[in-house]
C-alpha cells in the first residue's frame, strides 16, 4: 500500500465525519460571523466610530479582523482534533493486522494520516479565510474594499504548524486511550482539545502572562493575528491588552516572530516525541484489549 493510497483513504475518512463539516466548517464560519455582525457593533458604537480618523478606522478594522481570525482558527483546529483522535484510535487495530500480515508499515500509515490531516485542515482554512474576508469586508466597507491578510505565507505557515500541533496532540490523546487500556476514555479524550482551547486559548486573550501566552494555544492565536494584520507579538500581556496598547501607540514588549516560532516548534517536537513513544508502547498490548 503506497503512501498516496493511505493519504487518499484518510482524507475520505475525515471528510465523511460530521465533526469536520458541522464543527470545523459550519460552526467556525458562524462564529466568525458573530465577530463581524454582533461584537463589532458592541465594541465600536457609532458615536465612537464617527470621532475616529480614517487612518485609525482602517487600522482598527484590519487588526480587529486579524484578532478574530487568529482566535477562531484556534478553535477550528481544536474541532478538527475531535476527528483526529477518533480516527487515530480506531486505526490502531487495523494497522496492527495490516502491519503483521502485509508489507504495510505503521510509519507509512501514520505519515499518510498526518498528510491527510493537513489536507483537511487546509480545506477548512480556505472556508474560514474566505468567510473572514467576506464578512468583515461587507461589515466595514460594504465589499467595496477587501480586508485581506497582510502575509499569506505567514498564514499558511501558521496553519501548517497549528495542524501539526493538533495532529500530534490528537495522536498523544488517542495513544493514551490505548496504553491505559481504557477504551471508554475515548469520548473524554476527543473533547479534551476543545476544552483546552477554550480554557487556555480564551484565557490567553484576556488574562495571563508568559506562562499562558507561551502555550501553543496562545501562540497559534498570536501568530495568526500577527500575519493577518501586523499586530506585534507580546507574550507578557493578554491578546486584547496587546491589541489596545498597539492601537494607542503605547510601548510593547514585542518579540521577533522567530522566537515565537521556536517555542511553537518546540511544543510540536515535544508532542511528536511523546506520541511516538506511546505508539511504541502500545504494541505490547493485545488487540482484544484495544477493542474493549
Rosetta silent file (secondary structure, phi, psi, omega in degrees, C-alpha in Angstrom):
SEQUENCE: XXXXXXXXXXXXXXXXXXXXXXXXXXXXXXXXXXXXXXXXXXXXXXXXXXXXXXXXXXXXXXXXXXXXXXXXXXXXXXXXXXXXXXXXXXXXXXXXXXXXXXXXXXXXXXXXXXXXXXXXXXXXXXXXXXXXXXXXXXXXXXXXXXXXXXXXXXXXXXXXXXXXXXXXXXXXXXXXXXXXXXXXXXXXXXXXXXXXXXXXXXXXXXXXXXXXXXXXXXXXXXXXXXXXXXXXXXXXXXXXXXXXXXXXXXXXXXXXXXXXXXXXXXXXXXXXXXXXXXXXXXXXXXXXXXXX
SCORE:     score description
SCORE:     0.000 S_00000001
   1 L     0.000  122.731 -176.468    0.000    0.000    0.000 S_00000001
   2 L   -79.701  163.375  178.565    1.560    3.286   -1.136 S_00000001
   3 H   -62.290  -37.901  178.858    1.685    6.495    0.877 S_00000001
   4 H   -62.728  -37.911  179.106   -0.632    8.154   -1.664 S_00000001
   5 H   -65.718  -43.452  178.371   -3.213    5.401   -1.154 S_00000001
   6 H   -62.970  -43.302  178.992   -3.086    5.827    2.619 S_00000001
   7 H   -59.624  -47.833 -179.948   -3.403    9.598    2.223 S_00000001
   8 H   -61.927  -41.408 -179.015   -6.463    9.305   -0.030 S_00000001
   9 H   -60.842  -47.196 -176.406   -8.097    6.802    2.302 S_00000001
  10 H   -74.260  -31.229  174.479   -7.733    9.010    5.373 S_00000001
  11 H   -60.553  -45.189  177.909   -8.766   12.190    3.554 S_00000001
  12 H   -62.415  -39.576  179.525  -12.024   10.431    2.631 S_00000001
  13 H   -62.698  -43.148 -179.868  -12.404    9.215    6.223 S_00000001
  14 H   -65.760  -42.991 -177.178  -12.030   12.743    7.603 S_00000001
  15 H   -71.143  -16.109  175.888  -14.437   14.243    5.069 S_00000001
  16 H   -79.677  -17.338 -174.254  -17.062   11.632    5.972 S_00000001
  17 L   -78.617  134.475  178.170  -17.135   12.813    9.582 S_00000001
  18 H   -66.995  -28.644 -179.980  -19.895   15.167   10.638 S_00000001
  19 H   -60.138  -35.001 -179.756  -17.499   16.863   13.064 S_00000001
  20 H   -64.256  -51.130 -174.752  -15.483   18.198   10.135 S_00000001
  21 H   -76.456  -41.919 -175.105  -18.421   19.812    8.344 S_00000001
  22 H   -78.770  -44.741 -175.883  -20.589   20.829   11.295 S_00000001
  23 H   -91.576  -54.324 -174.286  -17.935   21.951   13.780 S_00000001
  24 H   -72.683  -24.088 -178.761  -14.737   22.739   11.860 S_00000001
  25 H  -109.441  -66.463 -172.418  -16.504   24.401    8.913 S_00000001
  26 H   -65.649  -48.154 -176.406  -20.095   25.494    9.586 S_00000001
  27 H   -66.135  -40.303 -179.507  -19.759   26.360   13.274 S_00000001
  28 H   -68.550  -34.863  175.454  -16.487   28.266   12.859 S_00000001
  29 H   -64.881  -43.112  177.560  -17.946   30.246    9.944 S_00000001
  30 H   -60.764  -44.283 -179.437  -20.981   31.069   12.098 S_00000001
  31 H   -62.178  -40.780  178.366  -18.715   32.081   14.950 S_00000001
  32 H   -63.235  -34.435  179.042  -16.707   34.314   12.653 S_00000001
  33 H   -65.541  -32.209  178.389  -19.933   35.997   11.560 S_00000001
  34 H   -66.929  -33.738  177.065  -20.709   36.947   15.172 S_00000001
  35 H   -62.935  -36.493 -178.141  -17.383   38.776   15.357 S_00000001
  36 H   -80.596  -43.933 -168.476  -18.364   40.849   12.333 S_00000001
  37 H  -105.930  -10.812  179.625  -22.066   41.445   12.900 S_00000001
  38 H  -114.963  -61.039 -174.413  -22.569   41.182   16.674 S_00000001
  39 H   -72.957  -25.706  178.387  -19.412   42.005   18.623 S_00000001
  40 H   -63.716  -41.539  178.582  -18.238   44.708   16.203 S_00000001
  41 H   -66.719  -33.175  178.806  -21.320   46.830   16.992 S_00000001
  42 H   -71.969  -42.276 -177.055  -20.738   46.297   20.697 S_00000001
  43 H   -77.218  -30.280 -176.166  -17.036   47.191   20.574 S_00000001
  44 L  -126.313   79.021  177.717  -17.365   50.128   18.165 S_00000001
  45 L   -59.758  148.143 -178.060  -20.543   52.170   18.869 S_00000001
  46 H   -54.179  -39.473 -177.278  -21.461   54.593   16.038 S_00000001
  47 H   -65.841  -33.204  177.002  -20.846   57.672   18.201 S_00000001
  48 H   -76.598  -41.212 -177.485  -17.293   56.497   18.943 S_00000001
  49 H   -60.426  -38.364 -176.511  -16.623   55.342   15.388 S_00000001
  50 L   -69.904  -22.766 -178.614  -17.500   58.741   13.917 S_00000001
  51 L   -82.757   -8.744 -177.142  -14.913   60.505   16.087 S_00000001
  52 L   -85.878  151.665  174.812  -12.036   58.445   14.692 S_00000001
  53 L   -75.357  162.809 -179.371   -9.849   59.459   11.767 S_00000001
  54 H   -62.771  -39.205  179.782   -9.977   57.426    8.560 S_00000001
  55 H   -63.701  -42.627  179.266   -6.448   56.118    9.172 S_00000001
  56 H   -67.477  -37.622  177.887   -7.348   54.923   12.676 S_00000001
  57 H   -59.830  -44.670 -179.918  -10.535   53.270   11.405 S_00000001
  58 H   -63.395  -41.709  179.598   -8.566   51.277    8.859 S_00000001
  59 H   -63.680  -41.653  179.194   -6.030   50.222   11.475 S_00000001
  60 H   -65.877  -45.483 -178.165   -8.803   49.129   13.834 S_00000001
  61 H   -59.660  -47.384 -176.679  -10.698   47.231   11.126 S_00000001
  62 H   -68.181  -42.979 -178.906   -7.661   45.280    9.976 S_00000001
  63 H   -71.152  -36.264  177.397   -6.382   44.487   13.463 S_00000001
  64 H   -64.266  -43.073  177.552   -9.858   43.578   14.741 S_00000001
  65 H   -62.866  -43.608  179.065  -10.324   41.227   11.796 S_00000001
  66 H   -63.013  -38.603  179.028   -6.897   39.680   12.386 S_00000001
  67 H   -62.788  -43.283  179.651   -7.652   39.156   16.070 S_00000001
  68 H   -69.480  -35.076  178.200  -10.843   37.299   15.270 S_00000001
  69 H   -63.597  -47.861 -179.729   -9.146   35.225   12.593 S_00000001
  70 H   -61.440  -39.896 -178.984   -6.420   34.039   14.981 S_00000001
  71 H   -65.725  -49.456 -177.210   -8.957   33.301   17.699 S_00000001
  72 H   -72.019  -32.446  177.112  -11.371   31.332   15.505 S_00000001
  73 H   -59.784  -38.007  177.861   -8.547   29.490   13.704 S_00000001
  74 H   -60.646  -44.560 -178.330   -7.503   28.023   17.070 S_00000001
  75 H   -72.916  -30.436  173.711  -10.983   26.643   17.685 S_00000001
  76 H   -59.926  -44.533  179.372  -11.215   25.310   14.142 S_00000001
  77 H   -65.092  -37.620  179.483   -8.073   23.265   14.829 S_00000001
  78 H   -68.176  -34.821  176.156   -9.450   22.035   18.150 S_00000001
  79 H   -69.368  -36.326  176.202  -12.642   20.872   16.448 S_00000001
  80 H   -62.799  -34.390 -178.592  -10.562   19.087   13.819 S_00000001
  81 H   -62.797  -27.573  176.727   -8.740   17.301   16.646 S_00000001
  82 H   -58.205  -45.811  178.712  -12.020   15.624   17.665 S_00000001
  83 H   -66.238  -42.907 -176.899  -11.999   13.792   14.345 S_00000001
  84 H   -62.451  -43.035 -179.288   -8.275   13.025   14.509 S_00000001
  85 H   -59.294  -44.872 -178.897   -8.458   11.408   17.966 S_00000001
  86 H   -64.812  -46.804 -177.245  -11.249    9.089   16.836 S_00000001
  87 H   -65.647  -43.146  179.955   -9.620    8.098   13.550 S_00000001
  88 H   -62.408  -46.147 -178.152   -6.186    7.505   15.109 S_00000001
  89 H   -63.098  -43.423 -178.996   -7.634    5.399   17.918 S_00000001
  90 H   -73.300  -19.224 -178.835   -9.794    3.318   15.579 S_00000001
  91 H   -81.322  -20.018 -174.025   -6.894    2.863   13.145 S_00000001
  92 H   -58.358  -44.946 -178.527   -4.614    1.193   15.656 S_00000001
  93 H   -63.126  -48.548 -178.300   -6.334   -2.219   15.402 S_00000001
  94 H   -64.737  -37.654  178.687   -6.415   -2.252   11.601 S_00000001
  95 H   -65.871  -37.208  176.733   -2.808   -1.059   11.378 S_00000001
  96 H   -56.291  -50.621 -177.793   -1.771   -3.873   13.718 S_00000001
  97 H   -66.481  -44.035 -178.076   -3.282   -6.509   11.424 S_00000001
  98 H   -66.410  -37.261  178.888   -2.072   -4.919    8.189 S_00000001
  99 H   -67.460  -30.693 -177.047    1.459   -4.494    9.536 S_00000001
 100 H   -81.430  -38.872 -172.286    1.515   -8.144   10.592 S_00000001
 101 H  -109.695    7.561  177.213    0.028   -9.787    7.506 S_00000001
 102 L  -144.382 -177.953  179.900    1.132   -7.421    4.712 S_00000001
 103 L   -84.961    0.560  179.748    4.033   -5.218    3.672 S_00000001
 104 L   -65.711  143.437 -179.392    2.290   -2.144    5.059 S_00000001
 105 L  -114.745  151.544  178.889    4.227   -0.317    7.779 S_00000001
 106 H   -61.612  -42.589 -178.659    2.995    1.583   10.799 S_00000001
 107 H   -61.824  -36.722  179.564    5.108    4.622    9.907 S_00000001
 108 H   -66.517  -39.593  179.981    3.583    4.760    6.417 S_00000001
 109 H   -64.650  -46.907 -176.530    0.076    4.713    7.827 S_00000001
 110 H   -76.315  -23.986  171.403    0.659    7.476   10.334 S_00000001
 111 H   -69.301  -42.793  176.748    2.604    9.584    7.829 S_00000001
 112 H   -62.094  -36.248  179.836   -0.326    9.248    5.438 S_00000001
 113 H   -69.532  -39.659  179.304   -2.680   10.236    8.225 S_00000001
 114 H   -67.297  -35.552  176.196   -0.743   13.368    9.141 S_00000001
 115 H   -67.205  -38.425  177.173   -0.728   14.412    5.460 S_00000001
 116 H   -65.923  -39.204  178.817   -4.472   13.755    5.283 S_00000001
 117 H   -62.802  -44.460  179.107   -4.978   15.789    8.452 S_00000001
 118 H   -65.281  -35.318  177.231   -3.043   18.734    6.989 S_00000001
 119 H   -63.880  -46.348  179.638   -5.058   18.447    3.763 S_00000001
 120 H   -64.868  -39.249  178.105   -8.356   18.585    5.646 S_00000001
 121 H   -64.271  -39.673  177.066   -7.122   21.499    7.764 S_00000001
 122 H   -61.048  -40.813  178.320   -6.109   23.368    4.592 S_00000001
 123 H   -63.673  -45.857  179.225   -9.619   22.855    3.206 S_00000001
 124 H   -64.195  -35.167  179.672  -11.234   24.130    6.420 S_00000001
 125 H   -65.558  -36.526  177.224   -8.837   27.091    6.437 S_00000001
 126 H   -60.692  -44.413  177.396   -9.958   28.093    2.948 S_00000001
 127 H   -62.039  -44.778 -177.905  -13.567   28.230    4.195 S_00000001
 128 H   -65.988  -45.823 -178.015  -12.541   30.194    7.291 S_00000001
 129 H   -65.115  -42.607  179.103  -10.308   32.660    5.434 S_00000001
 130 H   -62.341  -45.851 -179.839  -12.902   33.258    2.718 S_00000001
 131 H   -65.350  -36.556  178.893  -15.687   33.859    5.246 S_00000001
 132 H   -61.843  -49.096 -179.855  -13.431   36.170    7.265 S_00000001
 133 H   -61.861  -45.354 -177.384  -12.634   38.366    4.269 S_00000001
 134 H   -67.439  -46.988 -176.766  -16.261   38.460    3.088 S_00000001
 135 H   -62.120  -50.427 -173.939  -17.876   39.090    6.485 S_00000001
 136 H   -77.204  -29.952  175.184  -15.587   41.864    7.655 S_00000001
 137 H   -67.718  -38.837  178.551  -15.270   43.489    4.238 S_00000001
 138 H   -70.244  -40.819 -177.768  -19.051   43.620    3.983 S_00000001
 139 H   -64.501  -47.356 -172.093  -19.476   44.854    7.555 S_00000001
 140 H   -97.136  -27.315 -176.159  -16.973   47.704    7.409 S_00000001
 141 H  -126.123    5.774 -179.583  -16.647   48.515    3.688 S_00000001
 142 L    54.663   35.455  178.817  -19.794   47.065    2.121 S_00000001
 143 L    65.486   10.952  176.472  -17.497   44.878   -0.051 S_00000001
 144 L   -79.861  -16.296  177.244  -16.072   47.954   -1.762 S_00000001
 145 L  -145.461  141.533 -176.683  -12.734   47.087   -0.172 S_00000001
 146 L  -101.418  134.906  176.970  -11.423   43.724    0.999 S_00000001
 147 L   -93.830   89.281 -173.875   -9.865   43.151    4.411 S_00000001
 148 L  -105.706  160.897  178.570   -7.241   40.575    3.389 S_00000001
 149 L   -62.540  146.910  176.873   -4.221   39.162    5.271 S_00000001
 150 L   -76.937  -26.871 -175.615   -1.005   41.149    5.081 S_00000001
 151 L  -138.562   95.740 -179.079    1.097   37.993    4.854 S_00000001
 152 H   -66.691  -36.502  179.805   -0.439   34.973    3.130 S_00000001
 153 H   -63.844  -39.789  177.693    2.763   32.935    3.534 S_00000001
 154 H   -65.117  -39.819  176.799    2.692   33.558    7.284 S_00000001
 155 H   -62.631  -42.301  178.907   -0.965   32.485    7.450 S_00000001
 156 H   -63.318  -45.239 -179.988   -0.074   29.303    5.546 S_00000001
 157 H   -63.071  -40.534  178.443    2.870   28.560    7.862 S_00000001
 158 H   -64.516  -38.762  178.331    0.713   29.137   10.937 S_00000001
 159 H   -63.866  -44.184  179.307   -1.924   26.796    9.541 S_00000001
 160 H   -63.939  -46.402  179.865    0.640   24.046    8.916 S_00000001
 161 H   -63.217  -44.148  177.679    2.184   24.474   12.372 S_00000001
 162 H   -63.950  -36.379  177.360   -1.218   24.554   14.031 S_00000001
 163 H   -65.192  -41.956  177.570   -2.230   21.476   12.048 S_00000001
 164 H   -64.648  -40.833  176.905    0.845   19.561   13.176 S_00000001
 165 H   -61.470  -46.593 -179.965    0.185   20.566   16.766 S_00000001
 166 H   -61.821  -39.079 -178.931   -3.466   19.450   16.508 S_00000001
 167 H   -67.072  -50.288 -176.307   -2.424   16.142   14.935 S_00000001
 168 H   -70.910  -29.813  171.853    0.270   15.222   17.460 S_00000001
 169 H   -64.261  -44.372  178.616   -1.936   16.332   20.365 S_00000001
 170 H   -62.654  -42.582 -179.572   -4.678   14.094   18.968 S_00000001
 171 H   -65.124  -39.991  177.622   -2.260   11.210   18.493 S_00000001
 172 H   -61.807  -45.471  179.804   -0.970   11.569   22.049 S_00000001
 173 H   -65.205  -41.448  179.366   -4.513   11.504   23.455 S_00000001
 174 H   -65.077  -41.451  179.844   -5.513    8.547   21.272 S_00000001
 175 H   -67.981  -29.972  175.426   -2.427    6.575   22.267 S_00000001
 176 H   -63.506  -38.628  176.550   -3.164    7.262   25.941 S_00000001
 177 H   -59.185  -41.962 -178.747   -6.526    5.558   25.485 S_00000001
 178 H   -70.490  -51.355 -174.910   -4.706    2.538   24.073 S_00000001
 179 H   -63.758  -37.233 -179.616   -1.800    2.410   26.512 S_00000001
 180 L   -81.242   -4.437 -179.805   -4.042    2.849   29.557 S_00000001
 181 L    56.142   45.282 -178.267   -6.402    0.149   28.193 S_00000001
 182 L  -128.826   73.347 -178.801   -9.390    2.431   28.723 S_00000001
 183 H   -58.767  -24.947  179.176  -11.472    2.465   25.516 S_00000001
 184 H   -72.507  -11.460  177.153  -14.277    4.212   27.378 S_00000001
 185 H   -78.406   -6.349 -173.587  -11.987    7.230   27.771 S_00000001
 186 H   -58.132  -45.007 -178.865  -12.193    7.903   24.040 S_00000001
 187 H   -60.229  -42.921  179.589  -15.127   10.337   24.291 S_00000001
 188 H   -65.646  -40.336  179.408  -13.367   12.353   27.000 S_00000001
 189 H   -66.826  -31.438 -179.817  -10.110   12.422   25.022 S_00000001
 190 H   -65.454  -38.589 -177.566  -11.969   13.624   21.916 S_00000001
 191 H   -88.865   -7.693 -178.774  -13.294   16.731   23.629 S_00000001
 192 H   -56.869  -44.537  179.140  -10.063   17.430   25.537 S_00000001
 193 H   -60.757  -36.157  179.056   -8.551   19.612   22.722 S_00000001
 194 H   -68.232  -43.188  178.369  -11.702   21.752   22.635 S_00000001
 195 H   -61.442  -43.236  179.447  -11.708   22.143   26.426 S_00000001
 196 H   -65.687  -40.503 -179.913   -8.016   23.103   26.367 S_00000001
 197 H   -65.070  -43.475  178.695   -8.540   25.558   23.507 S_00000001
 198 H   -66.956  -46.382 -176.409  -11.447   27.236   25.271 S_00000001
 199 H   -68.175  -50.651 -175.864   -9.755   27.241   28.655 S_00000001
 200 H   -88.517  -38.524  179.330   -6.213   28.219   27.659 S_00000001
 201 H   -68.588  -42.875  178.593   -6.850   29.933   24.312 S_00000001
 202 H   -66.152  -40.921  178.739   -9.666   32.097   25.642 S_00000001
 203 H   -61.695  -39.265 -178.870   -7.640   32.904   28.736 S_00000001
 204 H   -61.722  -24.585  178.789   -4.687   33.981   26.596 S_00000001
 205 H   -78.832  -28.464 -170.706   -6.850   36.687   25.035 S_00000001
 206 H  -123.227  -11.148 -178.122   -7.996   38.225   28.294 S_00000001
 207 L  -156.206  167.057  173.123   -5.622   37.219   31.097 S_00000001
 208 L    92.090  154.401  177.792   -2.230   35.746   31.913 S_00000001
 209 L  -109.185 -140.549 -175.567    1.383   36.495   31.139 S_00000001
 210 H   -59.537  -36.087 -177.147    4.178   34.473   29.567 S_00000001
 211 H   -62.328  -24.455  177.868    3.086   31.264   31.317 S_00000001
 212 H   -99.026  -43.895 -175.799   -0.198   31.360   29.331 S_00000001
 213 H   -65.909  -30.237 -177.383    0.859   33.160   26.151 S_00000001
 214 L   -82.236   -2.867  173.186    3.786   30.782   25.510 S_00000001
 215 L   -73.939  153.055 -175.665    1.482   27.763   25.410 S_00000001
 216 H   -59.674  -29.831  179.983    0.682   26.561   21.867 S_00000001
 217 H   -65.255  -40.934  176.151   -2.961   27.633   22.162 S_00000001
 218 H   -72.518  -37.110 -178.462   -1.922   31.232   22.735 S_00000001
 219 H   -65.106  -39.914  178.350    0.867   31.094   20.155 S_00000001
 220 H   -59.392  -43.940  179.288   -1.454   29.936   17.355 S_00000001
 221 H   -65.156  -46.458 -178.269   -3.727   32.902   18.051 S_00000001
 222 H   -63.166  -43.255 -179.762   -0.869   35.395   18.318 S_00000001
 223 H   -67.426  -39.951  179.437    0.813   34.192   15.114 S_00000001
 224 H   -61.489  -47.308 -178.660   -2.477   34.156   13.213 S_00000001
 225 H   -71.901  -29.840  177.894   -3.390   37.723   14.133 S_00000001
 226 H   -64.699  -47.561 -176.998    0.198   38.902   13.563 S_00000001
 227 H   -76.843  -20.887  177.852    0.334   37.638    9.996 S_00000001
 228 H   -78.607  -42.595 -171.542   -3.212   38.755    9.229 S_00000001
 229 H  -133.046   -1.308  176.600   -2.917   42.353   10.411 S_00000001
 230 L    86.956   10.637  177.125    0.584   43.011   11.748 S_00000001
 231 L   -63.315  129.001 -179.394   -0.258   43.113   15.473 S_00000001
 232 L   -61.526  155.730  177.400    3.047   42.693   17.385 S_00000001
 233 E   -97.757  109.466  178.434    3.602   39.522   19.398 S_00000001
 234 L  -120.736  107.944 -176.216    3.906   40.408   23.082 S_00000001
 235 L   -84.361    3.061  179.091    3.946   37.334   25.303 S_00000001
 236 L   -94.739   -9.215 -177.169    3.866   39.366   28.515 S_00000001
 237 L  -129.839  152.861  172.175    0.298   40.638   28.006 S_00000001
 238 L   -61.302  157.118 -175.959   -3.073   39.109   27.093 S_00000001
 239 H   -56.837  -43.679 -178.083   -4.042   39.430   23.445 S_00000001
 240 H   -65.904  -40.339  177.990   -6.694   42.110   23.958 S_00000001
 241 H   -64.593  -39.907  177.357   -4.345   44.273   26.044 S_00000001
 242 H   -61.485  -44.479 -179.657   -1.638   43.962   23.374 S_00000001
 243 H   -60.874  -48.353 -178.030   -4.119   44.983   20.689 S_00000001
 244 H   -65.158  -41.076  179.494   -5.371   48.024   22.636 S_00000001
 245 H   -64.944  -38.897  179.342   -1.834   49.155   23.537 S_00000001
 246 H   -64.624  -42.813  179.313   -0.750   48.837   19.896 S_00000001
 247 H   -63.229  -36.042 -178.136   -3.709   50.925   18.697 S_00000001
 248 H   -82.671   -6.040 -179.810   -2.889   53.624   21.238 S_00000001
 249 L    79.375   17.940  179.858    0.775   53.667   20.247 S_00000001
 250 L   -78.006  157.387 -178.952    1.943   52.515   23.678 S_00000001
 251 L   -71.620  138.211  179.942    5.237   50.692   24.154 S_00000001
 252 L  -123.036  156.337  173.433    5.083   46.905   23.980 S_00000001
 253 L   -90.461   56.571 -175.237    7.477   44.115   24.890 S_00000001
 254 L   -68.939  143.022  177.153    7.224   42.822   21.345 S_00000001
 255 E  -113.893  160.267  174.434    9.359   39.877   20.303 S_00000001
 256 L   -67.825  134.139  178.925   10.581   38.786   16.907 S_00000001
 257 H   -53.175  -25.208  179.129    8.151   36.227   15.405 S_00000001
 258 H   -56.887  -40.355 -179.099   11.176   33.937   15.013 S_00000001
 259 H   -70.936  -35.117  175.167   11.252   33.359   18.785 S_00000001
 260 H   -63.969  -37.736  178.016    7.523   32.618   18.830 S_00000001
 261 H   -66.737  -38.523  177.927    8.161   30.058   16.099 S_00000001
 262 H   -60.310  -43.534  179.113   10.950   28.446   18.115 S_00000001
 263 H   -65.195  -44.017 -179.139    8.600   27.984   21.068 S_00000001
 264 H   -62.556  -44.863  179.318    5.826   26.669   18.814 S_00000001
 265 H   -66.389  -31.823  175.724    8.129   24.203   17.081 S_00000001
 266 H   -63.640  -42.093  177.046    9.392   23.088   20.469 S_00000001
 267 H   -63.682  -42.150  179.806    5.844   22.203   21.537 S_00000001
 268 H   -63.150  -43.789  179.272    5.254   20.329   18.285 S_00000001
 269 H   -62.743  -40.700  179.773    8.506   18.370   18.722 S_00000001
 270 H   -63.132  -45.467  179.298    7.610   17.512   22.325 S_00000001
 271 H   -67.857  -37.086  178.426    4.168   16.198   21.366 S_00000001
 272 H   -63.172  -44.259  178.643    5.600   14.325   18.373 S_00000001
 273 H   -63.565  -43.498  179.683    8.160   12.609   20.599 S_00000001
 274 H   -62.005  -45.164 -179.097    5.507   11.776   23.205 S_00000001
 275 H   -66.318  -35.980  178.539    3.123   10.330   20.632 S_00000001
 276 H   -68.126  -39.224  177.320    5.889    8.232   19.054 S_00000001
 277 H   -64.496  -41.660  177.827    6.896    6.818   22.441 S_00000001
 278 H   -67.278  -34.104  177.925    3.291    5.950   23.209 S_00000001
 279 H   -63.717  -40.452  176.928    2.950    4.403   19.744 S_00000001
 280 H   -66.291  -41.500 -176.182    5.860    2.077   20.522 S_00000001
 281 H   -65.895  -34.312 -176.143    4.471    1.226   23.941 S_00000001
 282 H   -71.034  -12.685 -179.088    1.031    0.256   22.627 S_00000001
 283 H   -68.418  -18.615  179.205    2.490   -2.562   20.502 S_00000001
 284 H   -88.180    7.614 -176.910    2.748   -4.743   23.576 S_00000001
 285 L  -104.525  135.615 -178.468   -0.996   -4.650   24.221 S_00000001
 286 L   -64.644  146.179  179.677   -3.300   -7.371   22.932 S_00000001
 287 H   -61.299  -35.376 -179.856   -5.751   -6.437   20.193 S_00000001
 288 H   -59.945  -35.293  178.342   -8.592   -7.848   22.295 S_00000001
 289 H   -70.640  -34.541  179.875   -7.834   -5.252   24.952 S_00000001
 290 H   -66.714  -32.794 -177.130   -7.838   -2.472   22.372 S_00000001
 291 L   -84.538   -0.353  175.731  -11.300   -3.442   21.178 S_00000001
 292 L    70.618    0.000    0.000  -12.652   -3.241   24.723 S_00000001
